[in-house]
Amino acid sequence: MKKLAMISSRLFDPINILAVIGVGAMVRSGNTQFLPVFVFGMVLPPFALLLWAVKTRRITNLDVSNRRQRIGVLSVFVFLLFFDFFIVKNFGNAYLLHIFSLFLLWFAGFFGVTLFWKISGHTSTLTVASFLVIQWFGWDWWPILLTIPLVSWARVKRKNHTFTQVVAGVLYSVSFIGFMRLTGLL
């Protein structure tokens, strides 16, 4: 069971999920020519920074389990995301810009919560991504929702989070998606 928890945690790591959602957004927008810029300019740099931070012992692990360390990592990511925002904006695809803007809002809220309390980035990212997939491709994709309890279990089993922290991650993203739909932004 520990091995399944580890595999689930790594497979559904937030960087992996965000990469898949980015590709999904490009496919949905009809703009796959942005893919090399996305991969080499927006996905690999934060991943490389995380690996470097672990290797140089600036953070304890890829999960950034320590909330104080997480604030530092997320601060760097905020800077990178604003840089990425201008890349997306200058690429001239309104749909990608809209999705990226929603992601920035979601990330700002996640970061704000993290300043005071540690919630699960894995479950939060997976939840928002799952609902985006369903939004884009329809309810035939509902089985993707089954990954949320799997990853929630894995994060608790590995002792990365408490039950409350994984539920809070899910609830944050469900609330965000619900608010975006109510306001017509999604």
C-alpha positions as protocol buffer text, in pm:
chain_id: "A"
residue {
  index: 1
  type: MET
  ca { x: 0 y: 0 z: 0 }
}
residue {
  index: 2
  type: LYS
  ca { x: 287 y: 237 z: 72 }
}
residue {
  index: 3
  type: LYS
  ca { x: 420 y: 185 z: -280 }
}
residue {
  index: 4
  type: LEU
  ca { x: 79 y: 262 z: -433 }
}
residue {
  index: 5
  type: ALA
  ca { x: 63 y: 578 z: -220 }
}
residue {
  index: 6
  type: MET
  ca { x: 408 y: 684 z: -338 }
}
residue {
  index: 7
  type: ILE
  ca { x: 329 y: 615 z: -705 }
}
residue {
  index: 8
  type: SER
  ca { x: -3 y: 800 z: -680 }
}
residue {
  index: 9
  type: SER
  ca { x: 164 y: 1100 z: -516 }
}
residue {
  index: 10
  type: ARG
  ca { x: 437 y: 1122 z: -779 }
}
residue {
  index: 11
  type: LEU
  ca { x: 211 y: 1054 z: -1076 }
}
residue {
  index: 12
  type: PHE
  ca { x: -39 y: 1320 z: -966 }
}
residue {
  index: 13
  type: ASP
  ca { x: 223 y: 1572 z: -855 }
}
residue {
  index: 14
  type: PRO
  ca { x: 101 y: 1930 z: -909 }
}
residue {
  index: 15
  type: ILE
  ca { x: 367 y: 2002 z: -1172 }
}
residue {
  index: 16
  type: ASN
  ca { x: 260 y: 1694 z: -1371 }
}
residue {
  index: 17
  type: ILE
  ca { x: -107 y: 1787 z: -1340 }
}
residue {
  index: 18
  type: LEU
  ca { x: -46 y: 2147 z: -1445 }
}
residue {
  index: 19
  type: ALA
  ca { x: 156 y: 2030 z: -1745 }
}
residue {
  index: 20
  type: VAL
  ca { x: -129 y: 1803 z: -1858 }
}
residue {
  index: 21
  type: ILE
  ca { x: -388 y: 2077 z: -1804 }
}
residue {
  index: 22
  type: GLY
  ca { x: -172 y: 2322 z: -1999 }
}
residue {
  index: 23
  type: VAL
  ca { x: -160 y: 2081 z: -2291 }
}
residue {
  index: 24
  type: GLY
  ca { x: -537 y: 2027 z: -2258 }
}
residue {
  index: 25
  type: ALA
  ca { x: -594 y: 2403 z: -2269 }
}
residue {
  index: 26
  type: MET
  ca { x: -382 y: 2429 z: -2582 }
}
residue {
  index: 27
  type: VAL
  ca { x: -572 y: 2146 z: -2751 }
}
residue {
  index: 28
  type: ARG
  ca { x: -902 y: 2302 z: -2645 }
}
residue {
  index: 29
  type: SER
  ca { x: -793 y: 2641 z: -2783 }
}
residue {
  index: 30
  type: GLY
  ca { x: -667 y: 2491 z: -3108 }
}
residue {
  index: 31
  type: ASN
  ca { x: -323 y: 2642 z: -3045 }
}
residue {
  index: 32
  type: THR
  ca { x: -78 y: 2354 z: -3009 }
}
residue {
  index: 33
  type: GLN
  ca { x: 204 y: 2558 z: -3166 }
}
residue {
  index: 34
  type: PHE
  ca { x: 251 y: 2710 z: -2817 }
}
residue {
  index: 35
  type: LEU
  ca { x: 351 y: 2366 z: -2683 }
}
residue {
  index: 36
  type: PRO
  ca { x: 733 y: 2405 z: -2706 }
}
residue {
  index: 37
  type: VAL
  ca { x: 715 y: 2746 z: -2535 }
}
residue {
  index: 38
  type: PHE
  ca { x: 491 y: 2597 z: -2267 }
}
residue {
  index: 39
  type: VAL
  ca { x: 713 y: 2296 z: -2198 }
}
residue {
  index: 40
  type: PHE
  ca { x: 1053 y: 2464 z: -2217 }
}
residue {
  index: 41
  type: GLY
  ca { x: 956 y: 2807 z: -2086 }
}
residue {
  index: 42
  type: MET
  ca { x: 682 y: 2737 z: -1833 }
}
residue {
  index: 43
  type: VAL
  ca { x: 698 y: 2376 z: -1708 }
}
residue {
  index: 44
  type: LEU
  ca { x: 1065 y: 2279 z: -1703 }
}
residue {
  index: 45
  type: PRO
  ca { x: 1204 y: 2592 z: -1528 }
}
residue {
  index: 46
  type: PRO
  ca { x: 997 y: 2554 z: -1207 }
}
residue {
  index: 47
  type: PHE
  ca { x: 1061 y: 2180 z: -1204 }
}
residue {
  index: 48
  type: ALA
  ca { x: 1435 y: 2237 z: -1249 }
}
residue {
  index: 49
  type: LEU
  ca { x: 1428 y: 2494 z: -968 }
}
residue {
  index: 50
  type: LEU
  ca { x: 1256 y: 2245 z: -738 }
}
residue {
  index: 51
  type: LEU
  ca { x: 1512 y: 1976 z: -816 }
}
residue {
  index: 52
  type: TRP
  ca { x: 1795 y: 2226 z: -760 }
}
residue {
  index: 53
  type: ALA
  ca { x: 1643 y: 2339 z: -428 }
}
residue {
  index: 54
  type: VAL
  ca { x: 1621 y: 1979 z: -305 }
}
residue {
  index: 55
  type: LYS
  ca { x: 1973 y: 1895 z: -427 }
}
residue {
  index: 56
  type: THR
  ca { x: 2122 y: 2203 z: -256 }
}
residue {
  index: 57
  type: ARG
  ca { x: 1912 y: 2136 z: 58 }
}
residue {
  index: 58
  type: ARG
  ca { x: 1723 y: 2464 z: 40 }
}
residue {
  index: 59
  type: ILE
  ca { x: 1408 y: 2256 z: 74 }
}
residue {
  index: 60
  type: THR
  ca { x: 1374 y: 1916 z: 236 }
}
residue {
  index: 61
  type: ASN
  ca { x: 1184 y: 1734 z: -42 }
}
residue {
  index: 62
  type: LEU
  ca { x: 993 y: 1772 z: -369 }
}
residue {
  index: 63
  type: ASP
  ca { x: 665 y: 1788 z: -176 }
}
residue {
  index: 64
  type: VAL
  ca { x: 794 y: 2094 z: 13 }
}
residue {
  index: 65
  type: SER
  ca { x: 645 y: 1947 z: 331 }
}
residue {
  index: 66
  type: ASN
  ca { x: 768 y: 2229 z: 553 }
}
residue {
  index: 67
  type: ARG
  ca { x: 511 y: 2513 z: 531 }
}
residue {
  index: 68
  type: ARG
  ca { x: 775 y: 2783 z: 585 }
}
residue {
  index: 69
  type: GLN
  ca { x: 982 y: 2643 z: 298 }
}
residue {
  index: 70
  type: ARG
  ca { x: 663 y: 2616 z: 92 }
}
residue {
  index: 71
  type: ILE
  ca { x: 603 y: 2991 z: 128 }
}
residue {
  index: 72
  type: GLY
  ca { x: 947 y: 3060 z: -20 }
}
residue {
  index: 73
  type: VAL
  ca { x: 892 y: 2817 z: -308 }
}
residue {
  index: 74
  type: LEU
  ca { x: 546 y: 2955 z: -383 }
}
residue {
  index: 75
  type: SER
  ca { x: 688 y: 3310 z: -376 }
}
residue {
  index: 76
  type: VAL
  ca { x: 935 y: 3213 z: -649 }
}
residue {
  index: 77
  type: PHE
  ca { x: 651 y: 3046 z: -841 }
}
residue {
  index: 78
  type: VAL
  ca { x: 443 y: 3367 z: -818 }
}
residue {
  index: 79
  type: PHE
  ca { x: 728 y: 3555 z: -984 }
}
residue {
  index: 80
  type: LEU
  ca { x: 757 y: 3287 z: -1254 }
}
residue {
  index: 81
  type: LEU
  ca { x: 381 y: 3286 z: -1308 }
}
residue {
  index: 82
  type: PHE
  ca { x: 373 y: 3660 z: -1372 }
}
residue {
  index: 83
  type: PHE
  ca { x: 655 y: 3616 z: -1621 }
}
residue {
  index: 84
  type: ASP
  ca { x: 459 y: 3328 z: -1778 }
}
residue {
  index: 85
  type: PHE
  ca { x: 146 y: 3546 z: -1789 }
}
residue {
  index: 86
  type: PHE
  ca { x: 326 y: 3792 z: -2017 }
}
residue {
  index: 87
  type: ILE
  ca { x: 447 y: 3507 z: -2237 }
}
residue {
  index: 88
  type: VAL
  ca { x: 89 y: 3380 z: -2273 }
}
residue {
  index: 89
  type: LYS
  ca { x: -46 y: 3733 z: -2325 }
}
residue {
  index: 90
  type: ASN
  ca { x: 203 y: 3808 z: -2602 }
}
residue {
  index: 91
  type: PHE
  ca { x: 127 y: 3481 z: -2776 }
}
residue {
  index: 92
  type: GLY
  ca { x: -214 y: 3621 z: -2867 }
}
residue {
  index: 93
  type: ASN
  ca { x: -455 y: 3339 z: -2782 }
}
residue {
  index: 94
  type: ALA
  ca { x: -753 y: 3473 z: -2585 }
}
residue {
  index: 95
  type: TYR
  ca { x: -863 y: 3131 z: -2461 }
}
residue {
  index: 96
  type: LEU
  ca { x: -519 y: 3040 z: -2322 }
}
residue {
  index: 97
  type: LEU
  ca { x: -494 y: 3384 z: -2164 }
}
residue {
  index: 98
  type: HIS
  ca { x: -835 y: 3338 z: -1998 }
}
residue {
  index: 99
  type: ILE
  ca { x: -746 y: 2993 z: -1859 }
}
residue {
  index: 100
  type: PHE
  ca { x: -406 y: 3116 z: -1741 }
}
residue {
  index: 101
  type: SER
  ca { x: -568 y: 3418 z: -1573 }
}
residue {
  index: 102
  type: LEU
  ca { x: -805 y: 3184 z: -1387 }
}
residue {
  index: 103
  type: PHE
  ca { x: -508 y: 2974 z: -1283 }
}
residue {
  index: 104
  type: LEU
  ca { x: -332 y: 3286 z: -1150 }
}
residue {
  index: 105
  type: LEU
  ca { x: -639 y: 3368 z: -939 }
}
residue {
  index: 106
  type: TRP
  ca { x: -656 y: 3011 z: -811 }
}
residue {
  index: 107
  type: PHE
  ca { x: -283 y: 3013 z: -730 }
}
residue {
  index: 108
  type: ALA
  ca { x: -310 y: 3349 z: -550 }
}
residue {
  index: 109
  type: GLY
  ca { x: -581 y: 3204 z: -326 }
}
residue {
  index: 110
  type: PHE
  ca { x: -381 y: 2887 z: -263 }
}
residue {
  index: 111
  type: PHE
  ca { x: -76 y: 3094 z: -177 }
}
residue {
  index: 112
  type: GLY
  ca { x: -285 y: 3312 z: 56 }
}
residue {
  index: 113
  type: VAL
  ca { x: -412 y: 3008 z: 245 }
}
residue {
  index: 114
  type: THR
  ca { x: -57 y: 2867 z: 264 }
}
residue {
  index: 115
  type: LEU
  ca { x: 63 y: 3180 z: 442 }
}
residue {
  index: 116
  type: PHE
  ca { x: -148 y: 3071 z: 741 }
}
residue {
  index: 117
  type: TRP
  ca { x: -212 y: 2700 z: 705 }
}
residue {
  index: 118
  type: LYS
  ca { x: -81 y: 2405 z: 507 }
}
residue {
  index: 119
  type: ILE
  ca { x: -337 y: 2251 z: 270 }
}
residue {
  index: 120
  type: SER
  ca { x: -268 y: 1982 z: 14 }
}
residue {
  index: 121
  type: GLY
  ca { x: -139 y: 2119 z: -314 }
}
residue {
  index: 122
  type: HIS
  ca { x: -177 y: 1773 z: -467 }
}
residue {
  index: 123
  type: THR
  ca { x: -549 y: 1744 z: -393 }
}
residue {
  index: 124
  type: SER
  ca { x: -617 y: 2110 z: -464 }
}
residue {
  index: 125
  type: THR
  ca { x: -443 y: 2103 z: -803 }
}
residue {
  index: 126
  type: LEU
  ca { x: -596 y: 1769 z: -899 }
}
residue {
  index: 127
  type: THR
  ca { x: -945 y: 1889 z: -807 }
}
residue {
  index: 128
  type: VAL
  ca { x: -929 y: 2209 z: -1011 }
}
residue {
  index: 129
  type: ALA
  ca { x: -774 y: 2016 z: -1302 }
}
residue {
  index: 130
  type: SER
  ca { x: -1041 y: 1745 z: -1288 }
}
residue {
  index: 131
  type: PHE
  ca { x: -1322 y: 1996 z: -1304 }
}
residue {
  index: 132
  type: LEU
  ca { x: -1153 y: 2179 z: -1592 }
}
residue {
  index: 133
  type: VAL
  ca { x: -1130 y: 1852 z: -1788 }
}
residue {
  index: 134
  type: ILE
  ca { x: -1500 y: 1789 z: -1727 }
}
residue {
  index: 135
  type: GLN
  ca { x: -1579 y: 2150 z: -1824 }
}
residue {
  index: 136
  type: TRP
  ca { x: -1387 y: 2110 z: -2151 }
}
residue {
  index: 137
  type: PHE
  ca { x: -1476 y: 1757 z: -2255 }
}
residue {
  index: 138
  type: GLY
  ca { x: -1807 y: 1686 z: -2078 }
}
residue {
  index: 139
  type: TRP
  ca { x: -1937 y: 1459 z: -1805 }
}
residue {
  index: 140
  type: ASP
  ca { x: -1827 y: 1148 z: -1995 }
}
residue {
  index: 141
  type: TRP
  ca { x: -1495 y: 1222 z: -1827 }
}
residue {
  index: 142
  type: TRP
  ca { x: -1643 y: 1188 z: -1473 }
}
residue {
  index: 143
  type: PRO
  ca { x: -1412 y: 894 z: -1383 }
}
residue {
  index: 144
  type: ILE
  ca { x: -1130 y: 1148 z: -1351 }
}
residue {
  index: 145
  type: LEU
  ca { x: -1295 y: 1250 z: -1024 }
}
residue {
  index: 146
  type: LEU
  ca { x: -1197 y: 911 z: -878 }
}
residue {
  index: 147
  type: THR
  ca { x: -834 y: 1024 z: -876 }
}
residue {
  index: 148
  type: ILE
  ca { x: -916 y: 1281 z: -607 }
}
residue {
  index: 149
  type: PRO
  ca { x: -992 y: 1031 z: -326 }
}
residue {
  index: 150
  type: LEU
  ca { x: -699 y: 814 z: -444 }
}
residue {
  index: 151
  type: VAL
  ca { x: -453 y: 1101 z: -411 }
}
residue {
  index: 152
  type: SER
  ca { x: -615 y: 1219 z: -87 }
}
residue {
  index: 153
  type: TRP
  ca { x: -564 y: 871 z: 58 }
}
residue {
  index: 154
  type: ALA
  ca { x: -205 y: 861 z: -71 }
}
residue {
  index: 155
  type: ARG
  ca { x: -114 y: 1197 z: 84 }
}
residue {
  index: 156
  type: VAL
  ca { x: -250 y: 1091 z: 424 }
}
residue {
  index: 157
  type: LYS
  ca { x: -100 y: 740 z: 398 }
}
residue {
  index: 158
  type: ARG
  ca { x: 244 y: 890 z: 325 }
}
residue {
  index: 159
  type: LYS
  ca { x: 197 y: 1128 z: 619 }
}
residue {
  index: 160
  type: ASN
  ca { x: 243 y: 1432 z: 392 }
}
residue {
  index: 161
  type: HIS
  ca { x: -87 y: 1574 z: 517 }
}
residue {
  index: 162
  type: THR
  ca { x: -362 y: 1520 z: 767 }
}
residue {
  index: 163
  type: PHE
  ca { x: -711 y: 1422 z: 656 }
}
residue {
  index: 164
  type: THR
  ca { x: -823 y: 1781 z: 722 }
}
residue {
  index: 165
  type: GLN
  ca { x: -548 y: 1924 z: 502 }
}
residue {
  index: 166
  type: VAL
  ca { x: -637 y: 1706 z: 202 }
}
residue {
  index: 167
  type: VAL
  ca { x: -1008 y: 1781 z: 242 }
}
residue {
  index: 168
  type: ALA
  ca { x: -928 y: 2153 z: 269 }
}
residue {
  index: 169
  type: GLY
  ca { x: -732 y: 2130 z: -57 }
}
residue {
  index: 170
  type: VAL
  ca { x: -1028 y: 1970 z: -233 }
}
residue {
  index: 171
  type: LEU
  ca { x: -1278 y: 2215 z: -82 }
}
residue {
  index: 172
  type: TYR
  ca { x: -1067 y: 2515 z: -178 }
}
residue {
  index: 173
  type: SER
  ca { x: -1067 y: 2412 z: -545 }
}
residue {
  index: 174
  type: VAL
  ca { x: -1434 y: 2308 z: -549 }
}
residue {
  index: 175
  type: SER
  ca { x: -1520 y: 2648 z: -401 }
}
residue {
  index: 176
  type: PHE
  ca { x: -1300 y: 2825 z: -655 }
}
residue {
  index: 177
  type: ILE
  ca { x: -1454 y: 2642 z: -952 }
}
residue {
  index: 178
  type: GLY
  ca { x: -1803 y: 2699 z: -812 }
}
residue {
  index: 179
  type: PHE
  ca { x: -1739 y: 3071 z: -770 }
}
residue {
  index: 180
  type: MET
  ca { x: -1591 y: 3101 z: -1119 }
}
residue {
  index: 181
  type: ARG
  ca { x: -1897 y: 2927 z: -1266 }
}
residue {
  index: 182
  type: LEU
  ca { x: -2140 y: 3139 z: -1066 }
}
residue {
  index: 183
  type: THR
  ca { x: -1973 y: 3459 z: -1181 }
}
residue {
  index: 184
  type: GLY
  ca { x: -1957 y: 3341 z: -1542 }
}
residue {
  index: 185
  type: LEU
  ca { x: -1578 y: 3343 z: -1553 }
}
residue {
  index: 186
  type: LEU
  ca { x: -1573 y: 2972 z: -1633 }
}
